[in-house]
Amino acid sequence: MRDKLTKIAKDLPATVPFVGPETQERENNYKFLARIGANESVFGPSKKVQDAIKIAVTSTWQYGDPENFDLIDALASFYSLKRENFVVGEGIDGLLGYLVRLFVEPGEQVVTSLGAYPTFNYHVVGFGGKLSLVPYKNFHEDLYGLIKEAKKVKAKILYLSNPDNPMGTFHQKRDVQKFIDEVPDDTLLCLDEAYSDFVDQDQLPELDTSRSNVIRFRTFSKAYGLAGLRVGYAIGNSTLISSFNKVRNHFGVNKIGQIAALAALEDQEYLQKTLIAVEESKIRIKSIFSKMGFSSLESHTNFVAINMGKDSNYAKNILTELIKNKIFVRMPGVTPLNSFIRVSAGQEEDLRYLEKAMAEIMRKN
Ligand SMILES: *Cc1c(COP(=O)(O)O)cnc(C)c1O
């Protein structure tokens, strides 16, 4: 049947954008001591969320609500917007796939940054889109360069992650607002705000749902600690949002995910505690590395990008050594970002393992 694949599928490599820590554990025949590489929340979901999940367990024989009604209702009141401004999906990752499917014809251009979130690119090539990649500037996504490229190639979608992954950098409200105003009318701005919970909310651009060419993505995976349940959402103009009902997988968000996300949104007190724990952890990570002479970028996320000070081979070598020492971390994939390694916030115990492993590695290097 291989020759029966679509032209697009035939030419695609079979890949996973992120090799999971589980794969590495299987290959190495050990368990990681510290899992601080995928920007998950080691602080986990709140006790209230855990209790809601326990109660929900007995109803798993039911399909979830295909309209995600209760969760969308809660999101609408949380943001003081209308229900029509939200679509809930199986994580931002799932929604990005629908977005590309809705807007990109084979051969059409899409603009993103070179080294930005790979799952978006994965969907673009999966639907036959063509990627135009704009280099980072001073470890920030280059707002001006992105707009220029989007105009030049007449991009169908322009992707920006703010705060950014993998560097953790952030563009201030004023600059993003200006950026949004400059996006061409025929280009859809995909603003990935997976890390929006980690910055002051008044530093984010206004949620203006009157614009039909801006869509924003948020998730319960990072700050709310529900990565394994797969719940994310998009916020946008109601016409744009309703188009997701043409293609989305109606039972893609599972029942437990719906219930847990709702309980998580209602427990803002716990979110605040998590944010404090993340800040403390980032300070600790920075200090572990600064004592060894490494600087880090200012982080607006739940991870820290640490400059290993030399070339990518050196950073890669340290990363490999950390993995050997059973510390799961990751690093950016392209030059010049790949002289950094990326460490997610951890519990004190995780960071003690990290510190010990780094001390041993530096003794040898
Ligand atoms: C983690 C991450 C996502 C994935 O979010 P899910 O809701 O878990 O799919 C999307 N975008 C960026 C930039 C991320 O870092």
PDBQT file of the ligand as one rigid body, heavy atoms in Angstrom, charges set to zero:
ROOT
HETATM    1  C1  LIG A 401       4.244  22.955  25.325  1.00  0.00    +0.000 C 
HETATM    2  C2  LIG A 401       3.922  23.780  24.158  1.00  0.00    +0.000 A 
HETATM    3  C3  LIG A 401       2.780  23.536  23.394  1.00  0.00    +0.000 A 
HETATM    4  C4  LIG A 401       1.939  22.293  23.593  1.00  0.00    +0.000 C 
HETATM    5  O1  LIG A 401       0.821  22.504  24.329  1.00  0.00    +0.000 OA
HETATM    6  P1  LIG A 401      -0.225  21.325  24.490  1.00  0.00    +0.000 P 
HETATM    7  O2  LIG A 401      -1.462  22.045  24.907  1.00  0.00    +0.000 OA
HETATM    8  O3  LIG A 401       0.307  20.393  25.527  1.00  0.00    +0.000 OA
HETATM    9  O4  LIG A 401      -0.377  20.641  23.178  1.00  0.00    +0.000 OA
HETATM   10  C5  LIG A 401       2.480  24.397  22.354  1.00  0.00    +0.000 A 
HETATM   11  N1  LIG A 401       3.286  25.428  22.080  1.00  0.00    +0.000 NA
HETATM   12  C6  LIG A 401       4.391  25.689  22.770  1.00  0.00    +0.000 A 
HETATM   13  C7  LIG A 401       5.256  26.851  22.408  1.00  0.00    +0.000 C 
HETATM   14  C8  LIG A 401       4.763  24.854  23.824  1.00  0.00    +0.000 A 
HETATM   15  O5  LIG A 401       5.906  25.048  24.472  1.00  0.00    +0.000 OA
ENDROOT
TORSDOF 0
